[in-house]
Amino acid sequence: MTNGSIVLQVFRGEDLGGKEVRFEVPAVEGMVVLDAIHYVQANYANDLACRWNCKAAKCGSCSAEINGRPRLMCKTRVDEFPDQEIHVWPMRTFPLIKDLVTDVSWNYEVNKQIPAFTPRPNEPVPYRMLPEDTERVYEYRRCIECFLCQDVCHVLRNHDDKSLYYGPRYMVRIAGLEMHPLDSVRRTGLLHGKAGVGMCNITKCCQEVCPEHIKITDNAIIPLKERMTTDVYDPVAWIGRKLRPRRDAIGGGAAAGELGAVRPPQRFAVKDVIRLKSRGRPMARVGGVRPDGKLEIWVLKMKGTQQHWSGPKVIESSDVTNNYGPLDEVGIGSKLFEQTLVEHEG
Amino acid sequence: MTDSYETLSADVLVIGAGGAGLRAAIEAAAAGARVAIVCKSLLGKAHTVMAEGGIAAALGNVDPDDNWQVHFQDTMRGGQLINNWRMAQLHAQESPDRVYELETYGAIFDRTPDGRIMQRAFGAHTYRRLCHVGDRTGLEMIRALQDRVVQLGIEVHMEVTVTRLLKDGERVVGAFGYNRIDGRFVAFRSKAVILATGGWGRIYKVTSNSWEGTGDGVAMGFEAGAEVLDPEMVQFHPTGMVWPPGVRGILVTEAVRGEGGYLKNREGQRFMLEYDPKKKELSSRDVVARSIYKEVQAGRGTEHGGVYLDVTHLGADKIKAKLPSMYDQFLRLADVDITKSPMEVAPTIHYAMGGMRVEPETGATTVPGLYAAGEVAAGLHGANRLGGNSLSDLLVFGRRAGAAAGAYRREVALGAIDDRQVSDEQQLLLLPFSADGTENPYFLQQRLQQAMQDGAGLAREEKGLKTCLNTILELRQRAARIRVPGSRRYNPGWHTARDLRFMLTIAEAIVRAAIERRESRGAHWRLDYLEKDPALGRVNFIAYSDAGAMKLRQRPVQPMPPELAKLLEEPVSKVATPQPPEAKRIPA
């Protein structure tokens, strides 16, 4: 901020040939980035494209990348960046339409594939639901669909694997449906298949950028991974379901009910994080896959605040109940791994 | 000469994807109609999403004495008896079912300990009646409806602006507009059209409304020959943020006062004790808004022209537990820690009670084939809306309009599209790219907003209203000389140029009716006519188009059947409980 004015560098263009354009906007106390963009629209560039609606962080329309970080423009004050130029870019995970507006229609297409809330056929209305059963669902339902989590997700952004993974927003939606006290459909087949929950490698970037402070990874994705694994890979649970069928498994991928006889091959990468079945240790890191298909694993042991790796041990891949996928050596994921471990030990 | 355009067809076209539009679409689809929804924004961003407090329905879960009769009484009294009695009756009777139905779509309201829907108190509701989800009731509602629409496979055309209703003779047979993304023109042929376009707070400078609230629906309906009822009735919410300038107008929920917040002037006096010793801070919205205005006018306002809303006496723990979003909002946007310092608040434009005149049972406007529901329709709220009645309005009358349109389309065939109407609209739309002029659409919009704020705001008088009317007429001339840069591809300046014409139409209706209502009633406060006029209490004002010119006439308020009239003669059975126990919720 200089001489009572701020300098915006706003991306302008309709394709990759676009570039930043410099605008100087008079600073006003308490101004947010969206105010500055509005000033530019009114005074310098009537045709500057941006989406916005409520200007109160309730609708999730004005998503952008501000100085490299995915944020809502209405919630980002310009005085957070004293003496700095403010660079405003569109979300880069989605195809550009113009300036700050991107084509987010893929998200709406994904959303259509998720089986809606389905109560049991004769559930009496009005519904009775106890507060303790509904409380955990509220967190998922806070989502304002700003798609910042989709924007920051490595799977969607860096690898552009939009065909393999629905992305954090839809993990949150599925979690909200799965944990609805009166819902009667299981979406674990979908999670295992088209929704691709296994693609998430728990870097937690999505929950860091969530303007609604939803713990996307901790409270939606990880529980869904566990739920999916139990349903899809656990033969005991499968037999249990056969004897006492409760919910219908529907959705993409393999139907859960067919998986008991022939186990699909699990693939492991070096440094995959896995959860072990009944070995006293909940999680481990795969050191390597031996030629005979067995795994060399290390288990992280905690004693108080001290930790050490023990191993390698050799196990069958069928001893794995859950595969969290590859793990960064120093990334946030490893921190989470340890935290989860501590929780289980404690 | 016509530019190329795409033509789509449907049995029922729903314009607007807020609560009313989505509910109407669901019902029309349930009646077997092929439905298309168009909306200006992305799906799920409509203004309904901003509703905080709750949805009013006499479930009687917390106060078993509540029933539709009491809800009816409250709504009629709140509206100063110029409401449509039949709408108020249907609304009070059907709201509970609409709320329960929403839960079958997947919504989850806050619960009572025994698992039923929790209800909270609000201004001028006799009993605790507002079903809510923390302070994000609107989000829950729109998400549930959106999921249902997706589940039913209803077509949604996002980021399409409709700018004209197309007529075949007397009947509305479709609509014309443009795709915001690439500027392509698009025509819809349909057997029925439902307007669910919301309100027009955007014509004022200080508002809690988003850019979308430009009155498109009511202006298009007016141009198509439908009648506009009670346009002068515009609600100010008493408490909007004041400082810093960027946040001016953002809503501060009524729950702040519900939890025991005090309104104070600069001298630290709780001035509501004088204006309404009985209900104090929880008086009705029009009364509280006026009281704040009077304090500021008398020189007892804050530095930035508001008053103080103080909750510091409640203690930090209670504030953070009960008002988490307000705590967050002030800390983040205004650098104010509301546990330590008071908030600065002033009235902000919030809601339009007026709109299309509709049949209570069907939402049919006075033009065949055209229906309206939600904020764009009028009649339910009269001169003042009670908090929480708008969300139930959307569901009750959205459903009714959807059902009626779904039935109507069986009786008629698709109409013909008149090329002349299409080419007229195309010319109007394209004018800003070729006009001989230099007017900036944003500057004209700002000029209108300032004029309405000054002349047709909270406190009105004849002189100011007439000045405002002259400004509107002058702006209409200047609007023809708007010139915008760039192409038709996602060009907000171009969009604003067309929106401005809608805004000018509804602004003119507001001002003309406000001049004629020479009394003070509900939200309409005339400094030159401070009292109610019983004669005007028996009429509504209607704006209509007479060969393109706006005319105004009076229409008698419909008489109530005796059994309902009797209800209103009874005294209020119980005073509102100011301190409701709230359902536990997860803190933000």
Interface residues (C-beta under 8 A of the other chain):
Chain A: E14 V28 E29 G30 M31 V32 D35 Q41 A42 N43 A45 N46 D47 L48 A49 C50 R51 W52 N53 C54 K55 A56 K58 C59 G60 S61 K75 R77 I97 K98 D99 V101 D103 V104 S105 Y108 N111 K112 A116 F117 P119 V125 P126 Y127 R128 M129 L130 P131 T134 E135 R136 V137 Y138 E139 R141 R142 I144 E145 L177 H180 E212 H213
Chain B: S41 L42 L43 G44 K45 A46 H47 V49 M50 L59 Y100 E101 E103 T104 Y105 G106 I108 D110 R111 T112 P113 D114 G115 R116 I117 V133 G134 R136 G138 L139 E140 R143 D147 R148 V150 Q151 M158 I181 S210 W211 E212 W243 P244 P245 G246 V247 I250 L251 Q329 R332 L333 A334 D335 N440 P441 Y442 F443 Q446 V484 P485 G486 S487 R489 Y490 N491 P492 G493 W494 T496 A583 K584 R585 I586 A588
